[in-house]
Amino acid sequence: MTPEPGGDGAARSAGRGRLRASHADREQVIERLKEAFVQGRLAKDEFDWRAGHALASRTHADLAALIADLPARLPTAQPSRRPIRSRSANTTLKRGARVIAATTALTWVIWAGAVSSQADGQALGLLVWCVTFIWLGIVTLAGAVMLESRKQQRSGGSYRQPPAKAVSPPGA
């Protein structure tokens, strides 16, 4: 820990002045110098000179001399950070998109084959019609599942359908 000029740290530093400084002590002094530079208290060349001497310092007294003319560190209020909600990868949406893409590609291949084929037109037309109908069902089903999943994701997973209203018989 580095001594704080003008505070209790200065009184403590008198006894620590001859003690050898650690890498962590040097880094703390460099951090103080950086803060002073950012605040405009040190010029660039003076910051470079002091940082170089901080790295070469051997004792706490050497380090204290480098920051003696800087004001004591004031406790700064940390800005309150809102927790960042991590976006969980919605695998249902990804899988649904893959299913739609794969079935669409397969349907295109079948359509391309049917258009370029010299085979019997009626049987080929029936095959294309069936494949297209199945493709439409898959896209509709996958899309509905994806929309439901998206609703649940947006509501935080607590999405529930409202209860059905009771229907009274006519004339009651």
C-alpha positions as CSV (number, residue, x, y, z in Angstrom):
1,M,0.0,0.0,0.0
2,T,1.4,3.4,-0.9
3,P,1.5,6.3,1.6
4,E,-1.2,9.0,1.2
5,P,0.3,12.5,1.5
6,G,-1.6,14.7,3.8
7,G,-3.3,11.8,5.5
8,D,-2.6,9.0,7.9
9,G,-0.6,7.4,5.2
10,A,2.0,10.1,5.5
11,A,2.5,9.3,9.2
12,R,2.7,5.7,8.4
13,S,5.2,6.3,5.6
14,A,7.8,7.7,8.0
15,G,8.3,4.2,9.3
16,R,8.0,2.5,6.0
17,G,10.3,4.8,4.0
18,R,13.3,2.5,4.0
19,L,11.3,-0.6,3.3
20,R,11.7,-2.1,-0.2
21,A,8.7,-1.5,-2.5
22,S,7.0,-4.3,-4.3
23,H,5.7,-4.5,-7.8
24,A,2.2,-3.9,-6.5
25,D,3.4,-0.7,-4.7
26,R,4.9,0.6,-7.9
27,E,1.8,-0.2,-9.9
28,Q,-0.4,1.7,-7.4
29,V,1.8,4.8,-7.7
30,I,1.7,4.6,-11.5
31,E,-2.1,4.4,-11.2
32,R,-2.1,7.6,-9.1
33,L,0.1,9.2,-11.7
34,K,-2.3,8.2,-14.4
35,E,-5.2,9.6,-12.5
36,A,-3.3,12.9,-12.1
37,F,-2.4,13.0,-15.8
38,V,-6.1,12.4,-16.8
39,Q,-7.2,15.2,-14.4
40,G,-4.7,17.5,-16.0
41,R,-2.4,17.8,-13.0
42,L,0.6,16.4,-14.8
43,A,1.9,17.1,-18.3
44,K,2.8,14.2,-20.6
45,D,6.5,14.5,-20.2
46,E,6.3,14.9,-16.5
47,F,4.0,11.8,-16.3
48,D,6.5,9.8,-18.4
49,W,9.4,10.9,-16.2
50,R,7.6,10.1,-13.0
51,A,6.3,6.7,-14.3
52,G,9.8,5.8,-15.3
53,H,11.2,6.7,-11.9
54,A,8.3,4.8,-10.2
55,L,9.4,1.6,-12.1
56,A,13.0,2.2,-11.0
57,S,12.2,3.0,-7.4
58,R,13.4,0.6,-4.7
59,T,11.9,2.0,-1.5
60,H,8.6,3.4,-0.3
61,A,10.3,6.7,0.3
62,D,11.3,6.9,-3.4
63,L,7.7,6.2,-4.4
64,A,6.2,8.7,-1.9
65,A,8.4,11.4,-3.3
66,L,6.9,10.9,-6.8
67,I,3.4,11.6,-5.6
68,A,4.0,13.9,-2.6
69,D,2.8,17.0,-4.5
70,L,-0.4,15.3,-5.7
71,P,-3.6,15.6,-3.7
72,A,-4.7,12.7,-1.6
73,R,-7.0,10.3,-3.4
74,L,-10.6,11.3,-2.8
75,P,-13.1,8.5,-2.5
76,T,-15.1,8.7,-5.7
77,A,-18.6,7.4,-5.9
78,Q,-18.7,4.6,-8.4
79,P,-21.4,5.0,-11.0
80,S,-24.2,2.6,-10.4
81,R,-24.1,-0.1,-13.1
82,R,-27.2,-1.7,-14.2
83,P,-26.7,-5.4,-14.5
84,I,-26.5,-6.5,-18.1
85,R,-28.9,-9.2,-18.9
86,S,-27.1,-11.8,-20.9
87,R,-29.0,-12.8,-23.9
88,S,-29.5,-16.4,-23.8
89,A,-29.4,-17.9,-27.2
90,N,-32.9,-19.0,-28.0
91,T,-32.3,-22.4,-29.4
92,T,-35.9,-22.8,-30.4
93,L,-35.6,-19.8,-32.8
94,K,-32.4,-21.1,-34.2
95,R,-33.7,-24.6,-34.7
96,G,-36.9,-23.3,-36.3
97,A,-35.0,-21.2,-38.7
98,R,-32.8,-24.2,-39.6
99,V,-35.8,-26.4,-40.2
100,I,-37.5,-23.8,-42.4
101,A,-34.2,-23.2,-44.4
102,A,-33.6,-26.9,-44.9
103,T,-37.2,-27.7,-46.0
104,T,-37.2,-24.7,-48.3
105,A,-34.0,-25.8,-49.9
106,L,-35.3,-29.3,-50.4
107,T,-38.5,-28.0,-51.9
108,W,-36.5,-25.8,-54.3
109,V,-34.4,-28.8,-55.4
110,I,-37.6,-30.9,-56.0
111,W,-39.2,-28.0,-58.0
112,A,-36.0,-27.5,-60.0
113,G,-35.9,-31.2,-60.8
114,A,-39.5,-31.3,-61.8
115,V,-39.1,-28.3,-64.1
116,S,-36.1,-29.7,-65.8
117,S,-37.3,-33.3,-65.9
118,Q,-38.6,-35.1,-69.0
119,A,-40.6,-37.5,-66.8
120,D,-44.4,-38.1,-66.8
121,G,-46.1,-34.8,-66.1
122,Q,-49.0,-36.0,-64.1
123,A,-47.0,-38.1,-61.6
124,L,-44.4,-35.4,-61.3
125,G,-47.0,-32.7,-60.7
126,L,-48.6,-34.8,-58.0
127,L,-45.2,-35.2,-56.3
128,V,-44.5,-31.5,-56.5
129,W,-47.9,-30.6,-55.2
130,C,-47.5,-33.0,-52.2
131,V,-44.0,-31.8,-51.4
132,T,-45.2,-28.2,-51.6
133,F,-48.1,-28.9,-49.3
134,I,-45.9,-30.7,-46.7
135,W,-43.4,-27.8,-46.9
136,L,-46.2,-25.3,-46.3
137,G,-47.3,-27.3,-43.2
138,I,-43.7,-27.5,-41.8
139,V,-43.1,-23.7,-42.3
140,T,-46.4,-22.9,-40.6
141,L,-45.8,-25.2,-37.7
142,A,-42.2,-24.1,-37.2
143,G,-43.2,-20.4,-37.5
144,A,-45.9,-20.9,-34.8
145,V,-43.4,-22.6,-32.4
146,M,-40.9,-19.8,-33.1
147,L,-43.5,-17.0,-32.4
148,E,-44.5,-18.7,-29.1
149,S,-40.9,-19.1,-28.0
150,R,-40.3,-15.4,-28.8
151,K,-43.3,-14.4,-26.7
152,Q,-42.0,-16.4,-23.8
153,Q,-38.5,-14.9,-24.2
154,R,-39.8,-11.3,-24.2
155,S,-42.0,-11.9,-21.1
156,G,-39.2,-13.3,-19.2
157,G,-40.4,-16.9,-19.4
158,S,-43.6,-16.1,-17.5
159,Y,-45.9,-16.0,-20.5
160,R,-49.3,-17.6,-19.8
161,Q,-52.4,-17.5,-21.9
162,P,-55.3,-15.7,-20.3
163,P,-58.0,-18.0,-19.0
164,A,-60.8,-18.6,-21.5
165,K,-64.0,-16.6,-20.9
166,A,-67.1,-18.5,-20.0
167,V,-69.7,-18.2,-22.8
168,S,-73.3,-18.1,-21.6
169,P,-75.8,-19.8,-23.8
170,P,-78.0,-17.5,-25.9
171,G,-81.2,-16.4,-24.3
172,A,-79.9,-16.9,-20.7
